[in-house]
Amino acid sequence: MSVITTDTTPRFNLKNQLFSPVEGTLGVASIKSTLDKSQLYNALDGIASIPPTKGLNGRVSPLTKIKNYDDWPYKIVYANKGIKGATIMRHINTFYNGQRNIPINRRPNIIHVAGNFAIIRADLSEDEPTPEYFLSTEEPDLHAIVCALNGLQQRAMASTKILFLYGHLIENVISAGKNSSSS
């Protein structure tokens, strides 16, 4: 999975595996050469495994409102080619009907097959707790890039108002080291 972070977020490349704390991660992209049912399910599982963001309490001014922070990072599935969009829509519905435990905020914002279709998830709102996916087959590349840029730009602008603290990472490493040495 490719990771898009702020310029102040630590990033690590350990044995060709990119790691970055979810706080400060603006977007992720699961990139496939061909999107079929198997690759779609693999991407949906990967996105579902993204840890939740910690709350913003004490990390932003009380006057600052950041919409849908629990839906960070922006989640993209992209492929150069794939099966038809309507078929992917059916597979999405089947997958999530069988995985009702996956929260809405751990589902893709966009699924895009270049030149073929873009499936775009409507923004979450308190009034509409169930996400709706819209299939776009007319100018799908334009729709996908505009939505992705908008989602990433909104997160990038909001991230400048968040105090990102990573001290808990050090505590976790120290704690893990103590536990492994006492075994």
N, C-alpha and C positions, 0 to 999 in steps of 0.2 A: 504494500500500500504506500502510495506517495503521500507525503505530509507537507502541508503549507503552514508555516508558523510565523509568529511575530519576530521582529529582529532582536527581541530581548529574551526569547525563550531558549533554554538550553536544548541542544540537539546532539544526539549521540549516534554514531554509526558503529555498532558492535557486531563484528563478524557479518558485515553486509546486511544487518537488520537495523533499520532506522528506528530510533526511539526518541520520543519527545513527550513531555507531560501534556495531558489533555488541556490543562489550563494554558492558554497561550497558543494553542493549535487552532488556526483559523479554518482549515479545511483538510480533508483527506480525499484521495482518489484511488479507487480500485480500478486498475487498468488491465483490460483483457484484450487479447488479439481477436478472439471471436466470442460473442456473447450468446451462449446457448443456455439451456436450462441448468446444466451442471455448473457452468461458470457463473451464472446469475446467483444460484444458491450459495456458491462459495463466496461471492462478493457480499451478499446479504448477511451471511454468517459473520464475515469479517467486520462489517460495519456494526453489527449487533454487539460485537465484543469490545467496542470502544468504551473505555470506562466513563462513567458520568462525570460531569464537571462539578466541582465543589461550589457551594453557594457563594454569592457575592458579599455576604454580610461582612462589614468591616474592610472591604477591599475596594469600595467605590463610595463616592460622596452620596449622602442620602438624597441629594437633589438630582442625581444621575439615574436615569431609567434605561436599562439595557434589556431590550425585548428578547425573549426566548433564549436566554443564556444557557438554559438546560438543553437546548437543541444544538449547541456547539459541539464539534466543529461542523462546517458545511460538508456534506457527504455526497460524493460523486462516484457513479459507476460509469466507466467509459470503455468503448470498444471500437475498433476500426470497422468491424463487420459483425453481423449477427442475424438471428432469426427475426421474424416480423414483430413489430411493436405490439400488436394485439395479442400475439402469443406470449410475449414477455409480460404483458399486463395480467394475463390469466395465471402465469406462473407466480407472479408477485402475490396475487390474491390467494392462491393455493398455499404458498409458503407461509404467509402471515396468518392465514386461517389455522394452520397447523402449529404456529409458533406465537400464540396470543400473548405469551409472556414477554415478548420483545417490545419495549416501549416505543411509542411513536418517534421520540427524539433519538432513537438509535436505528432509524430507517433512512434510506437515501433521500436526498433532496432532489437529485437528478440522476436519471439513467439515460445515457446517450450513446447511440450507435451512429457514427459519422455518416452523414448523407442519407440516413434512413429514418430515424425517429429520435425524439426526445420525450422522455416521460418525466414530468415535473410534478413534485409534491407541493401542494398548496401550503402556504405558511400556516404554522400552528396558531390557533387562537383559542381563547377561553370559551368563546361561543361555539366553536366547532371542534370538539375533542377528537374526532376521527379524521385522519388525513385523507385527502382526496388526491389521486394521481390523475394527471391530464396527459393524454397522448397527443403529441404534436408531430405531424408528418409533413407539414408545409414549412419549409425553411427551418428544419430541426436544428441545424448547426447554429444558426443565428439565435434561435430561442435558447438553446443550451448555453451558449457563450454569454449571452446577455444576462440570463438568470444566474449563472455561476459567478460572473464578475460582480453583479449586484450583491449576491449573498456574501461573497468574500470581502467586498468593499465595506459593507455594513459592519461586518465583524472586525475588520482592520481598524475602522474608525472608532468603534466601541472599545476595542482593546486598549486604546491610548488612555482610557479613563479607568482602567482596572489596574490595581496594584497586584502584580503577580509575585507570589512568594513561593520559594521552593525549599525552604528549610526542612519541611516534612520529608523530602527525599533523602536528605542527609540522615535524619533520624531513622528512617526505614532501613537505610544501608547499614548504619551502625547496629541497629537492632537485629538485623538479619545476620550480621557478622558475629554478634554475641551468641545468638541461637545456634549457629552452625559450629562454633568452637566449643560449645558446651555439650555437643552430641557425642 
